[in-house]
Amino acid sequence: MVMKIRLLSVGEQALHLNIALCARICAAFSPFSQTLCSIEHYDGFKQLLLPLSKALAANELTVVFAGEDCYNDVKRSLLRALHLRCELSLDIIEKLPKEMSAVDKELQGMFPVQSQIFPSSNGLYSAFCCRSGAQYLLVCSLAGNYMSVIENEISAYLARTIARPSTDAEDYVRMFRGVAQELCDRNLTVAVASTETANFIKSPAAVSGRLADSFKFSSHAVPSCKGEPQDHIARAAVDAASVCNTLLGIAISNIFILKRHETQQYVVYIAVSHENSVTISRVYSGSQEIKPFLKRAVCELFSLLSCVVEKLYDAVEEDDFDVF
């Protein structure tokens, strides 16, 4: 069972989060979401409060991301505004730097009663998830190794506690249709570079009807990589857009093997171009087999494309919230 999810962010650090990281965050939550995830940003807690209250009422999971610059203030304000009964986590207190003041330690170690805590390595800015009835609130900092916490601990918690993630095939097609709908809504078309892995984009297109018209598959052969892979895949995305006469181009590289010490894993490079500007990201396999890994990489490419489209062609839509 997937669920309704809304992602919100607050603060200066969150505002300047780069597109590739936004896409990775959205891709981590998309397997659990009914729709393609995106992040809505607010400058401060006062601006966040009304959208947050609406999100909590309308969604099964609301996620708030706060940068290190404002995480403590946002956490304190949330606990007060939502009247959450709290308690100290001794496990977190023990991890905190010894030189911290007692007041700072109390805030860092304070969490809603019976919440799930996701400790950071030093206890600072630890994420937590609390529940009220069928609604869940997840508060996550953008400090330290937060992507590892999101992609591993938090994803595992969601899978075993709140929602069954969609299968690779379901997630794959749903994310394609989600980003294709975004393109259709803005009358945009994206060109797809003809790499060997492009077939993983053609597969969901083949079962998506007219939505697939938003994607043009370039017939121009992509030459083999002879330099840096990220430069090669960036050029492939730009060339595909040029050949297909579109503003947007996407590309996913072939598989590279990354060897570290005695272990190895796969990596692919993904790119989204807009005119001559290109956003590039890398996707690592971890322990996944090749086929599910490539599907996950394509899903992350769709998420990256969605983030680029929203940033460049942000369509202002009237919401259906009641006005107080």
Backbone bond lengths (Angstrom), bond angles and torsions (degrees), N, CA, C in turn:
res aa  C-N    CA-C-N  psi(-1)  N-CA   C-N-CA  omega(-1)  CA-C   N-CA-C  phi
1 M - - - 1.458 - - 1.526 109.44 -
2 V 1.327 117.56 123.25 1.454 121.14 173.21 1.521 108.13 -93.35
3 M 1.323 117.21 168.27 1.461 119.79 -172.01 1.528 111.23 -138.97
4 K 1.337 114.27 173.15 1.460 120.39 177.26 1.524 108.25 -84.26
5 I 1.324 115.72 124.20 1.464 122.04 -176.38 1.525 109.26 -127.40
6 R 1.325 115.10 141.25 1.465 119.55 173.44 1.525 108.34 -131.52
7 L 1.321 116.89 129.70 1.454 123.43 -178.83 1.528 109.59 -107.34
8 L 1.339 116.55 125.13 1.451 122.74 -179.90 1.525 109.05 -124.38
9 S 1.325 117.63 147.68 1.457 120.33 175.06 1.521 109.39 -133.90
10 V 1.338 114.79 157.78 1.466 119.48 -176.10 1.522 108.64 -147.08
11 G 1.346 115.68 144.03 1.452 120.72 174.08 1.514 114.39 104.58
12 E 1.325 115.25 165.59 1.462 122.48 -175.78 1.519 112.17 -65.42
13 Q 1.336 117.47 -44.06 1.464 120.30 -178.47 1.516 110.83 -63.08
14 A 1.330 117.07 -41.47 1.465 121.01 178.92 1.522 111.15 -64.70
15 L 1.332 116.64 -36.34 1.465 121.18 179.71 1.522 111.08 -60.01
16 H 1.345 116.63 -37.13 1.459 120.83 -175.36 1.528 112.83 -98.07
17 L 1.311 117.35 15.11 1.464 120.85 175.16 1.526 108.40 -62.82
18 N 1.339 117.42 130.51 1.457 117.64 -175.11 1.537 111.72 -73.01
19 I 1.313 115.33 161.21 1.460 121.32 -172.37 1.520 112.01 -61.79
20 A 1.332 116.89 -38.73 1.462 120.02 -179.02 1.522 111.50 -62.16
21 L 1.343 117.57 -40.42 1.467 120.60 178.23 1.523 110.94 -70.46
22 C 1.334 117.61 -39.17 1.471 120.42 174.64 1.523 110.37 -57.02
23 A 1.331 116.34 -42.73 1.465 120.88 -179.26 1.526 110.82 -64.65
24 R 1.346 117.55 -40.56 1.462 120.33 178.56 1.526 111.39 -63.92
25 I 1.332 116.17 -40.66 1.460 120.12 178.22 1.530 110.01 -62.93
26 C 1.327 116.49 -48.48 1.472 120.61 -179.88 1.523 111.31 -61.60
27 A 1.330 116.63 -40.64 1.464 120.82 -179.81 1.524 111.26 -64.33
28 A 1.338 118.03 -32.01 1.464 121.28 179.97 1.517 111.90 -68.09
29 F 1.346 117.31 -31.97 1.460 120.73 -178.77 1.528 113.21 -93.66
30 S 1.317 117.84 -19.73 1.466 121.09 -174.90 1.529 114.77 -59.36
31 P 1.359 120.54 -34.94 1.470 118.60 178.19 1.529 113.89 -61.20
32 F 1.342 117.04 -19.51 1.456 121.21 -178.63 1.531 112.20 -101.02
33 S 1.333 117.15 -3.36 1.462 121.67 -170.67 1.528 112.27 -105.29
34 Q 1.333 115.55 147.34 1.468 120.87 176.47 1.521 111.48 -69.87
35 T 1.324 116.73 -27.21 1.466 121.32 -177.25 1.520 109.62 -130.31
36 L 1.322 116.14 168.05 1.455 121.76 176.73 1.523 109.29 -62.79
37 C 1.330 117.51 128.14 1.458 121.26 -176.38 1.527 112.06 -78.60
38 S 1.325 115.44 146.67 1.457 121.68 170.72 1.526 106.88 -144.57
39 I 1.326 116.55 161.68 1.464 121.53 -176.53 1.524 109.47 -108.73
40 E 1.332 116.02 127.36 1.467 121.57 175.67 1.524 108.01 -98.51
41 H 1.324 116.94 130.08 1.467 119.70 -176.27 1.529 112.06 -106.77
42 Y 1.344 115.06 143.44 1.465 122.54 176.54 1.525 108.45 -132.34
43 D 1.338 115.66 143.90 1.466 120.23 -173.05 1.525 112.91 -68.00
44 G 1.324 116.80 -38.80 1.461 120.19 -176.59 1.512 111.51 -149.51
45 F 1.335 116.18 178.07 1.456 120.04 -175.15 1.527 112.09 -65.73
46 K 1.331 117.21 -35.48 1.467 119.59 179.67 1.527 110.51 -61.77
47 Q 1.336 116.73 -41.37 1.471 120.51 178.86 1.527 111.01 -71.21
48 L 1.327 116.41 -27.53 1.466 121.35 -178.35 1.518 112.59 -77.56
49 L 1.331 118.39 -27.99 1.464 121.79 -165.82 1.524 113.70 -60.00
50 L 1.325 118.63 -47.24 1.466 120.25 -178.71 1.526 111.82 -67.09
51 P 1.354 119.71 -49.55 1.477 118.66 175.94 1.534 112.25 -58.76
52 L 1.322 116.88 -35.03 1.461 120.27 179.13 1.517 111.17 -64.63
53 S 1.331 117.18 -44.92 1.465 119.89 -179.76 1.524 111.12 -63.79
54 K 1.323 116.79 -38.32 1.466 120.56 176.93 1.524 111.08 -67.72
55 A 1.329 115.81 -39.93 1.471 120.18 179.91 1.517 111.10 -64.26
56 L 1.323 116.76 -42.86 1.470 120.38 -179.69 1.522 111.48 -63.20
57 A 1.325 116.59 -32.98 1.465 120.22 -179.34 1.525 112.59 -77.54
58 A 1.334 116.82 -28.04 1.467 119.90 -170.94 1.516 114.77 -105.87
59 N 1.343 117.77 -10.31 1.461 120.32 -173.76 1.520 111.42 -126.06
60 E 1.317 114.75 154.73 1.460 119.26 177.09 1.522 111.82 -79.70
61 L 1.334 116.90 -30.41 1.460 121.04 176.98 1.520 108.95 -134.33
62 T 1.333 115.54 124.12 1.460 121.92 173.38 1.516 107.46 -115.57
63 V 1.332 116.26 130.27 1.462 121.42 -178.14 1.522 108.79 -117.04
64 V 1.329 115.86 130.27 1.468 121.50 176.48 1.519 108.20 -115.68
65 F 1.333 116.38 121.75 1.455 122.57 175.62 1.519 108.34 -103.66
66 A 1.322 116.38 130.28 1.469 120.94 178.39 1.514 108.92 -129.85
67 G 1.325 115.47 135.79 1.453 120.10 178.02 1.518 111.51 -70.49
68 E 1.316 114.91 163.51 1.465 120.46 178.49 1.521 111.02 -57.70
69 D 1.336 116.74 -28.72 1.460 121.21 -177.61 1.525 113.23 -66.32
70 C 1.339 117.72 -23.02 1.472 119.19 -175.84 1.524 113.35 -136.63
71 Y 1.343 118.16 6.12 1.466 120.50 -173.38 1.528 111.92 -58.08
72 N 1.330 117.61 -44.58 1.466 119.71 -178.39 1.523 111.81 -62.02
73 D 1.343 116.56 -44.59 1.471 120.10 179.68 1.520 111.42 -65.05
74 V 1.345 116.58 -41.44 1.466 119.89 179.57 1.526 110.55 -65.88
75 K 1.321 116.79 -43.01 1.467 120.65 179.10 1.526 110.53 -60.97
76 R 1.340 117.12 -48.19 1.461 121.11 179.61 1.528 110.78 -59.86
77 S 1.326 116.48 -44.46 1.469 120.60 -178.20 1.527 111.66 -66.47
78 L 1.336 117.04 -38.88 1.465 120.59 178.29 1.526 111.30 -63.71
79 L 1.308 115.89 -46.40 1.465 119.42 -178.54 1.523 110.99 -60.54
80 R 1.337 116.34 -38.44 1.468 120.15 179.03 1.520 112.02 -74.01
81 A 1.339 116.37 -47.44 1.469 120.55 -174.96 1.522 112.28 -63.73
82 L 1.324 116.71 -35.61 1.463 120.45 -177.68 1.527 112.34 -94.32
83 H 1.336 116.48 3.25 1.472 122.25 177.41 1.529 111.27 52.48
84 L 1.333 115.70 47.25 1.459 120.56 -177.74 1.526 110.22 -84.71
85 R 1.316 116.29 130.11 1.466 121.97 175.76 1.524 107.96 -73.28
86 C 1.320 116.96 128.03 1.458 120.18 -170.81 1.529 112.19 -122.35
87 E 1.329 114.07 165.23 1.454 121.44 175.61 1.516 108.47 -150.58
88 L 1.337 115.85 159.00 1.461 120.85 178.80 1.524 110.32 -82.46
89 S 1.323 115.68 138.77 1.463 121.27 173.26 1.529 108.02 -96.97
90 L 1.313 116.27 110.44 1.461 120.21 -179.61 1.527 111.18 -65.53
91 D 1.333 116.58 -31.15 1.473 120.01 178.10 1.525 110.70 -61.78
92 I 1.338 116.31 -41.71 1.463 120.07 178.91 1.528 110.30 -70.76
93 I 1.321 116.99 -42.81 1.467 121.26 -179.92 1.528 110.50 -55.70
94 E 1.327 116.58 -42.02 1.466 120.89 -178.22 1.529 112.33 -66.93
95 K 1.334 117.22 -27.16 1.468 120.83 -179.51 1.523 112.53 -80.11
96 L 1.322 117.95 -22.43 1.459 122.16 -172.64 1.527 112.01 -67.29
97 P 1.332 117.66 149.98 1.468 120.82 177.22 1.524 111.29 -55.98
98 K 1.319 116.62 136.50 1.465 121.71 -175.42 1.524 112.21 -64.28
99 E 1.344 117.47 -27.64 1.465 119.67 -176.72 1.531 113.34 -78.73
100 M 1.329 118.14 -5.19 1.467 120.77 179.79 1.523 110.81 -66.00
101 S 1.318 115.83 147.10 1.465 120.00 177.44 1.522 109.82 -70.98
102 A 1.321 116.17 159.77 1.465 121.75 -179.43 1.528 110.87 -62.70
103 V 1.336 116.45 -36.19 1.475 120.31 -179.99 1.525 110.58 -65.71
104 D 1.334 116.35 -45.52 1.468 120.31 179.77 1.526 111.35 -65.60
105 K 1.328 115.76 -39.26 1.464 119.22 178.02 1.525 111.48 -62.54
106 E 1.318 115.99 -38.35 1.470 119.38 -179.41 1.518 111.17 -63.84
107 L 1.336 117.38 -42.91 1.463 120.23 179.29 1.524 111.08 -67.36
108 Q 1.331 116.79 -44.41 1.461 120.08 -179.91 1.525 111.56 -63.30
109 G 1.330 117.01 -32.73 1.465 120.83 -176.72 1.508 115.28 -95.38
110 M 1.342 117.89 2.60 1.460 121.87 -177.52 1.526 110.64 -91.84
111 F 1.335 116.20 128.55 1.460 121.29 -179.25 1.527 109.95 -142.31
112 P 1.340 117.04 154.97 1.468 118.96 175.80 1.527 111.48 -57.91
113 V 1.307 115.60 145.02 1.464 121.04 179.23 1.532 109.92 -58.35
114 Q 1.314 117.02 135.64 1.463 124.96 178.46 1.525 113.72 63.33
115 S 1.330 116.59 20.87 1.468 118.54 176.17 1.522 109.55 -81.80
116 Q 1.329 115.30 157.54 1.462 121.45 174.36 1.525 107.71 -89.74
117 I 1.322 116.78 123.03 1.462 121.45 -177.84 1.525 109.23 -104.11
118 F 1.324 115.57 139.30 1.468 121.94 177.43 1.529 107.23 -115.28
119 P 1.332 117.25 90.14 1.473 120.39 -170.97 1.529 112.34 -66.15
120 S 1.320 115.32 139.99 1.460 119.89 168.70 1.522 107.74 -81.82
121 S 1.311 117.06 171.20 1.473 120.35 -175.33 1.524 112.20 -62.91
122 N 1.347 116.85 -33.47 1.467 119.87 179.83 1.521 112.94 -111.42
123 G 1.352 116.34 11.34 1.461 120.80 177.72 1.509 114.82 84.22
124 L 1.334 117.44 -18.63 1.464 120.77 -176.02 1.529 111.38 -72.20
125 Y 1.334 115.81 137.36 1.456 123.40 172.83 1.538 111.64 55.64
126 S 1.317 117.18 40.08 1.471 120.59 -179.23 1.522 110.62 -69.47
127 A 1.321 116.14 137.61 1.467 122.02 178.50 1.520 110.15 -75.88
128 F 1.339 116.23 158.55 1.462 120.16 176.43 1.521 110.33 -151.59
129 C 1.319 115.77 157.28 1.464 122.26 177.93 1.514 108.30 -131.52
130 C 1.337 117.35 128.09 1.464 121.75 177.98 1.526 109.55 -125.23
131 R 1.321 114.99 164.77 1.467 120.26 -172.32 1.520 111.41 -132.27
132 S 1.326 115.45 141.69 1.459 121.69 170.46 1.519 107.32 -134.83
133 G 1.325 116.90 105.52 1.458 120.74 -174.86 1.513 110.85 64.12
134 A 1.351 116.19 -121.92 1.465 120.45 -179.48 1.528 111.89 -96.40
135 Q 1.348 117.24 3.05 1.458 121.04 -177.87 1.529 110.44 -102.45
136 Y 1.333 115.06 136.84 1.452 121.70 177.63 1.526 109.61 -117.90
137 L 1.333 115.49 140.82 1.458 122.09 174.69 1.519 107.87 -120.21
138 L 1.322 116.06 123.15 1.457 122.64 177.59 1.520 108.11 -113.41
139 V 1.332 116.42 124.83 1.461 121.93 179.32 1.522 107.60 -114.60
140 C 1.322 116.45 123.31 1.463 121.12 -171.91 1.520 109.86 -134.04
141 S 1.305 116.18 132.89 1.463 119.71 177.78 1.527 109.73 -85.06
142 L 1.320 114.42 164.70 1.469 121.07 174.84 1.526 108.75 -110.44
143 A 1.332 115.44 37.71 1.463 121.64 -179.06 1.517 110.10 -110.17
144 G 1.330 115.47 150.13 1.461 120.08 175.08 1.521 111.98 64.23
145 N 1.325 115.44 -144.87 1.468 121.41 -176.18 1.531 110.18 -89.77
146 Y 1.342 115.72 57.69 1.462 120.21 -172.63 1.524 113.06 -68.16
147 M 1.358 117.86 -31.13 1.466 118.29 -178.88 1.521 110.97 -64.87
148 S 1.322 117.46 -37.06 1.459 120.35 177.63 1.524 110.57 -63.61
149 V 1.331 117.07 -40.25 1.474 121.19 178.40 1.525 109.87 -63.58
150 I 1.330 116.87 -44.43 1.472 120.85 -178.45 1.526 110.97 -65.24
151 E 1.338 116.76 -48.61 1.465 120.85 -173.16 1.522 112.76 -75.97
152 N 1.324 117.87 -19.40 1.467 120.10 -177.38 1.526 111.92 -113.65
153 E 1.324 118.23 -75.39 1.460 120.63 -174.20 1.528 113.25 -62.17
154 I 1.345 116.46 -47.80 1.467 118.80 -176.82 1.526 110.87 -69.52
155 S 1.335 118.22 -42.70 1.468 120.69 178.22 1.522 111.26 -60.60
156 A 1.337 117.30 -41.34 1.467 121.00 178.84 1.522 110.86 -64.92
157 Y 1.331 116.82 -39.07 1.468 120.98 178.16 1.526 110.91 -64.08
158 L 1.330 116.74 -45.50 1.472 119.78 178.85 1.523 110.76 -60.87
159 A 1.325 116.97 -41.25 1.467 121.48 -176.89 1.524 111.94 -65.49
160 R 1.314 117.65 -37.66 1.475 119.07 -175.69 1.520 113.19 -92.90
161 T 1.346 117.22 -16.67 1.458 119.35 -171.24 1.526 114.25 -113.67
162 I 1.326 116.70 -44.91 1.466 119.65 -169.39 1.515 112.72 -106.50
163 A 1.299 118.06 -48.42 1.468 120.23 -171.80 1.514 110.76 -145.77
164 R 1.319 114.87 148.32 1.462 119.86 171.44 1.520 107.84 -82.53
165 P 1.330 117.62 122.30 1.468 117.73 178.41 1.525 110.54 -64.34
166 S 1.311 116.06 147.85 1.456 119.60 176.78 1.525 109.50 -64.09
167 T 1.314 116.62 157.00 1.464 120.08 177.69 1.528 109.42 -69.53
168 D 1.316 116.35 164.97 1.468 120.16 178.15 1.522 111.14 -52.93
169 A 1.338 115.80 -45.24 1.469 119.97 -176.73 1.524 111.04 -65.98
170 E 1.354 117.00 -43.30 1.463 120.34 -179.54 1.524 110.78 -64.44
171 D 1.335 116.12 -46.41 1.455 121.55 -177.46 1.523 110.93 -63.28
172 Y 1.301 114.26 -41.74 1.446 124.69 -179.71 1.539 111.50 -56.44
173 V 1.327 116.16 -53.85 1.463 121.75 -178.19 1.527 110.63 -71.17
174 R 1.332 116.80 -40.55 1.469 120.23 -178.27 1.523 111.08 -63.50
175 M 1.326 116.76 -41.74 1.458 119.23 179.43 1.529 111.71 -68.97
176 F 1.333 117.18 -36.94 1.463 120.02 175.91 1.529 109.77 -60.60
177 R 1.328 115.96 -48.16 1.467 119.22 -178.34 1.524 111.85 -65.55
178 G 1.331 115.93 -34.55 1.464 119.23 178.60 1.512 112.42 -63.34
179 V 1.341 116.81 -48.55 1.462 119.03 -179.12 1.525 110.37 -72.97
180 A 1.326 118.30 -31.82 1.469 120.69 176.28 1.524 110.57 -63.64
181 Q 1.330 116.91 -38.83 1.468 120.45 177.95 1.526 110.38 -65.36
182 E 1.347 116.92 -39.81 1.464 119.93 176.83 1.527 110.85 -60.36
183 L 1.321 116.48 -40.90 1.463 120.46 178.49 1.527 110.84 -65.29
184 C 1.337 116.10 -44.46 1.477 120.41 179.43 1.528 110.84 -60.83
185 D 1.331 116.45 -42.67 1.470 120.47 -178.65 1.519 111.74 -61.32
186 R 1.317 117.03 -25.68 1.468 121.25 -178.27 1.525 112.10 -107.16
187 N 1.347 116.43 8.23 1.469 121.91 -178.93 1.524 112.01 55.62
188 L 1.326 115.54 43.95 1.459 121.67 -179.34 1.523 110.79 -111.98
189 T 1.308 115.09 153.27 1.462 122.39 174.70 1.516 108.05 -129.99
190 V 1.325 116.39 141.99 1.455 120.71 179.30 1.523 109.73 -118.68
191 A 1.318 116.18 139.05 1.463 121.62 177.56 1.525 109.31 -92.58
192 V 1.334 115.89 142.76 1.460 121.62 -178.88 1.531 108.84 -113.83
193 A 1.318 116.01 122.74 1.464 120.40 179.72 1.528 110.60 -66.74
194 S 1.301 115.76 144.17 1.467 121.50 -174.11 1.529 111.06 -87.25
195 T 1.339 116.44 64.73 1.464 120.80 173.60 1.528 108.80 -86.66
196 E 1.318 116.31 171.43 1.473 119.66 179.74 1.528 111.38 -65.32
197 T 1.302 116.93 -28.68 1.471 120.85 -178.93 1.527 113.00 -87.20
198 A 1.338 117.84 -0.90 1.466 120.32 179.91 1.525 112.38 -63.97
199 N 1.336 117.19 -20.28 1.472 119.38 177.40 1.524 112.01 -61.16
200 F 1.321 116.30 -24.46 1.465 119.52 177.91 1.524 111.16 -73.49
201 I 1.312 117.97 -12.89 1.467 121.61 171.92 1.526 109.91 -94.05
202 K 1.324 116.79 -32.81 1.465 120.04 178.92 1.533 111.88 -66.83
203 S 1.320 117.92 -32.16 1.472 121.02 -176.44 1.524 112.75 -60.27
204 P 1.343 120.56 -52.62 1.469 118.48 177.49 1.525 112.55 -68.78
205 A 1.341 116.66 -27.60 1.469 119.31 177.55 1.527 110.68 -63.46
206 A 1.327 116.03 -34.91 1.469 120.46 -176.30 1.520 113.01 -66.93
207 V 1.356 117.49 -20.21 1.473 120.08 -177.82 1.525 111.41 -115.91
208 S 1.330 116.26 21.55 1.472 119.40 -175.88 1.517 114.17 -117.16
209 G 1.337 117.31 11.96 1.461 120.78 174.18 1.515 113.37 59.47
210 R 1.327 115.47 -137.76 1.461 120.65 -173.36 1.531 112.50 -70.72
211 L 1.334 117.38 -18.74 1.460 119.00 176.76 1.529 111.37 -59.89
212 A 1.335 115.40 -29.11 1.466 119.64 -179.45 1.519 112.39 -66.45
213 D 1.332 117.82 -15.07 1.465 120.46 178.97 1.527 111.97 -64.69
214 S 1.328 117.25 -15.45 1.466 120.50 178.23 1.523 111.95 -75.39
215 F 1.340 116.60 -9.60 1.464 121.33 -179.13 1.525 109.35 -113.85
216 K 1.330 116.58 127.67 1.462 122.26 173.30 1.523 108.36 -110.47
217 F 1.314 116.33 124.26 1.458 120.54 -178.60 1.528 109.46 -93.79
218 S 1.304 115.28 116.00 1.461 121.12 -177.82 1.526 110.38 -67.49
219 S 1.316 115.56 139.49 1.470 120.66 175.91 1.521 111.29 -94.26
220 H 1.328 115.95 -2.96 1.466 120.92 -178.89 1.524 109.45 -73.36
221 A 1.312 117.47 121.04 1.467 121.69 -178.26 1.523 110.81 -65.91
222 V 1.329 114.90 132.55 1.466 119.91 177.22 1.526 108.33 -86.31
223 P 1.323 118.42 122.72 1.473 120.22 -179.18 1.523 111.23 -65.60
224 S 1.313 116.66 159.28 1.460 120.66 179.55 1.523 110.13 -66.35
225 C 1.319 115.23 152.60 1.459 121.67 -176.52 1.529 110.21 -74.43
226 K 1.338 115.77 123.76 1.464 119.83 179.38 1.534 112.31 -121.01
227 G 1.320 116.01 0.08 1.460 119.79 179.20 1.512 110.12 -132.25
228 E 1.324 115.84 -142.45 1.461 120.36 177.20 1.527 109.52 -71.36
229 P 1.355 118.57 132.40 1.469 120.67 -176.24 1.522 113.68 -59.84
230 Q 1.347 117.07 -36.53 1.458 118.65 -178.82 1.527 111.89 -67.59
231 D 1.337 116.72 -36.18 1.470 119.77 176.63 1.531 110.61 -68.56
232 H 1.318 115.14 -38.57 1.464 120.66 -179.21 1.534 110.86 -64.39
233 I 1.325 117.73 -44.95 1.468 120.45 -176.59 1.532 110.59 -74.09
234 A 1.325 116.79 -30.51 1.466 119.99 175.53 1.530 109.83 -64.57
235 R 1.333 116.70 -44.86 1.458 120.76 178.51 1.521 111.29 -63.38
236 A 1.329 117.28 -37.18 1.471 120.96 179.12 1.524 110.88 -62.34
237 A 1.340 117.33 -41.22 1.472 120.58 179.15 1.528 111.14 -65.93
238 V 1.343 116.46 -43.77 1.467 120.79 178.93 1.524 110.85 -63.88
239 D 1.325 117.47 -43.92 1.465 121.58 -179.32 1.527 111.69 -64.57
240 A 1.341 116.51 -39.06 1.468 119.62 179.19 1.522 110.66 -62.06
241 A 1.336 116.45 -42.88 1.469 120.41 178.54 1.528 110.56 -63.66
242 S 1.324 116.73 -38.22 1.465 120.53 179.40 1.522 111.14 -66.42
243 V 1.339 117.01 -45.22 1.472 121.66 -179.15 1.524 110.96 -64.59
244 C 1.325 116.84 -40.15 1.473 120.92 -176.55 1.523 112.87 -90.30
245 N 1.341 116.64 -2.18 1.461 121.84 178.46 1.533 111.38 59.38
246 T 1.315 116.46 49.95 1.471 122.33 177.10 1.525 108.97 -122.57
247 L 1.325 116.37 160.59 1.456 120.58 176.60 1.526 111.41 -77.82
248 L 1.325 115.88 -28.99 1.458 121.52 -175.25 1.527 111.41 -111.47
249 G 1.318 116.03 142.24 1.463 121.02 174.29 1.522 109.69 -138.92
250 I 1.328 117.16 146.50 1.459 120.75 176.21 1.524 109.38 -130.45
251 A 1.324 114.77 155.29 1.467 119.84 178.31 1.520 109.05 -153.65
252 I 1.321 115.17 145.38 1.458 121.94 172.87 1.521 106.90 -127.75
253 S 1.322 115.94 131.04 1.458 120.15 -173.31 1.522 111.58 -76.97
254 N 1.308 115.04 172.27 1.455 120.48 167.61 1.529 108.23 -72.45
255 I 1.310 116.81 176.16 1.459 121.29 -175.70 1.526 110.77 -83.61
256 F 1.335 115.29 133.87 1.464 121.56 172.70 1.531 108.08 -113.22
257 I 1.305 115.64 149.27 1.466 120.55 178.48 1.523 108.28 -102.46
258 L 1.328 114.54 124.60 1.457 121.18 -179.95 1.526 108.43 -106.79
259 K 1.319 116.41 118.00 1.460 120.93 -178.96 1.522 109.60 -103.96
260 R 1.330 114.81 127.32 1.457 120.79 177.12 1.518 108.39 -132.29
261 H 1.309 115.26 117.42 1.463 121.21 -178.09 1.532 108.97 56.08
262 E 1.328 117.75 -119.24 1.466 120.41 -178.15 1.522 112.11 -101.49
263 T 1.317 117.77 5.16 1.459 120.90 -178.78 1.527 110.00 -114.74
264 Q 1.306 115.43 161.96 1.463 120.45 175.28 1.521 108.63 -142.53
265 Q 1.314 115.86 150.70 1.456 121.66 173.40 1.521 109.09 -144.74
266 Y 1.322 114.40 165.95 1.459 120.04 -179.29 1.523 109.93 -90.12
267 V 1.319 115.69 152.88 1.457 121.29 174.58 1.525 108.39 -142.66
268 V 1.328 116.35 140.14 1.460 121.11 170.74 1.528 107.98 -125.92
269 Y 1.309 115.14 155.28 1.461 122.06 179.17 1.530 108.25 -109.12
270 I 1.315 115.76 137.23 1.468 120.50 178.38 1.526 108.30 -123.05
271 A 1.322 115.56 149.10 1.462 119.57 -176.93 1.520 110.77 -146.35
272 V 1.328 114.50 144.21 1.467 122.15 173.00 1.527 106.86 -127.22
273 S 1.324 116.16 124.18 1.465 119.81 179.50 1.522 109.87 -109.45
274 H 1.325 114.63 145.92 1.461 121.62 171.00 1.511 106.16 -133.16
275 E 1.338 115.99 111.41 1.448 121.62 -170.12 1.540 107.78 53.82
276 N 1.327 119.33 -116.74 1.464 119.06 -179.10 1.530 112.87 -106.55
277 S 1.303 116.58 10.51 1.461 121.22 176.85 1.530 108.84 -97.67
278 V 1.340 116.83 134.46 1.467 120.31 -176.12 1.525 110.35 -130.21
279 T 1.333 115.83 134.80 1.463 122.46 173.46 1.525 107.73 -108.44
280 I 1.319 115.82 126.73 1.466 121.69 -174.27 1.526 109.51 -121.86
281 S 1.321 115.92 145.16 1.461 120.79 174.91 1.526 108.87 -145.33
282 R 1.334 115.82 160.98 1.462 122.27 176.40 1.519 109.46 -115.15
283 V 1.317 116.24 144.65 1.464 121.78 177.37 1.521 107.43 -123.97
284 Y 1.337 115.91 126.66 1.466 121.58 -178.33 1.523 110.27 -103.51
285 S 1.322 115.75 148.29 1.468 120.46 -174.30 1.511 113.52 -78.38
286 G 1.343 118.04 -28.18 1.460 118.94 -170.80 1.515 108.84 60.82
287 S 1.325 116.26 -127.00 1.470 120.09 -179.19 1.533 112.96 -99.48
288 Q 1.343 117.23 5.92 1.459 120.67 -176.36 1.525 112.57 -71.41
289 E 1.340 114.46 150.11 1.458 120.45 171.04 1.527 109.00 -72.72
290 I 1.338 116.09 166.83 1.463 120.24 -170.81 1.533 113.12 -61.67
291 K 1.336 118.11 -48.55 1.467 119.35 -174.16 1.526 112.69 -64.61
292 P 1.348 120.09 -51.79 1.468 117.92 176.94 1.524 112.89 -63.26
293 F 1.328 116.87 -31.74 1.456 119.86 176.88 1.522 110.85 -63.45
294 L 1.338 117.88 -44.27 1.463 120.44 179.67 1.531 111.64 -65.01
295 K 1.325 116.64 -36.90 1.465 119.14 176.78 1.527 110.84 -64.81
296 R 1.336 116.06 -39.66 1.462 119.11 177.36 1.523 110.49 -65.48
297 A 1.327 116.68 -39.01 1.464 120.42 178.37 1.525 111.22 -63.11
298 V 1.329 116.69 -40.07 1.469 120.39 177.70 1.530 110.03 -65.75
299 C 1.333 117.15 -40.61 1.471 120.29 176.57 1.529 110.53 -60.15
300 E 1.334 116.49 -39.27 1.459 119.09 178.12 1.522 110.70 -69.04
301 L 1.329 117.58 -33.20 1.467 120.79 174.43 1.524 110.35 -63.58
302 F 1.342 117.36 -43.34 1.473 120.40 176.83 1.523 110.60 -60.64
303 S 1.329 116.43 -40.99 1.464 120.84 178.82 1.522 110.95 -64.65
304 L 1.335 116.70 -41.00 1.464 120.98 177.69 1.529 110.50 -63.94
305 L 1.315 117.16 -43.23 1.465 121.24 177.46 1.523 110.73 -60.44
306 S 1.330 116.50 -43.10 1.467 120.89 179.29 1.524 110.94 -60.79
307 C 1.342 116.81 -43.50 1.466 120.64 -179.87 1.523 111.43 -64.35
308 V 1.323 116.96 -40.11 1.467 120.82 178.84 1.527 110.18 -65.71
309 V 1.323 116.32 -44.14 1.473 120.36 -179.45 1.522 110.57 -62.32
310 E 1.336 117.05 -44.32 1.463 119.87 179.93 1.518 111.75 -63.63
311 K 1.322 116.37 -38.16 1.468 119.56 -178.75 1.524 111.25 -69.89
312 L 1.321 116.83 -40.20 1.463 120.64 -175.07 1.521 113.40 -87.04
313 Y 1.328 116.01 -32.73 1.477 120.39 -174.75 1.516 109.68 -127.63
314 D 1.322 116.10 51.45 1.458 120.39 -175.36 1.523 109.55 -65.12
315 A 1.329 115.18 109.49 1.466 120.07 179.49 1.518 109.22 -86.20
316 V 1.318 116.78 118.70 1.455 120.52 179.19 1.521 108.90 -80.25
317 E 1.314 114.90 119.06 1.456 120.12 -178.66 1.519 109.75 -115.40
318 E 1.315 117.53 142.74 1.456 120.39 175.88 1.507 108.93 -72.88
319 D 1.347 115.56 131.96 1.460 117.87 177.93 1.518 109.26 -87.09
320 D 1.324 114.21 170.68 1.458 119.04 -177.43 1.524 110.05 -109.42
321 F 1.350 116.52 25.34 1.459 119.87 179.08 1.519 110.30 -73.74
322 D 1.285 115.43 147.03 1.452 119.85 172.06 1.522 109.08 -70.36
323 V 1.292 117.38 145.55 1.460 122.45 178.26 1.503 108.84 -96.07
324 F 1.326 116.62 124.20 1.477 119.46 179.76 1.523 110.27 -77.74
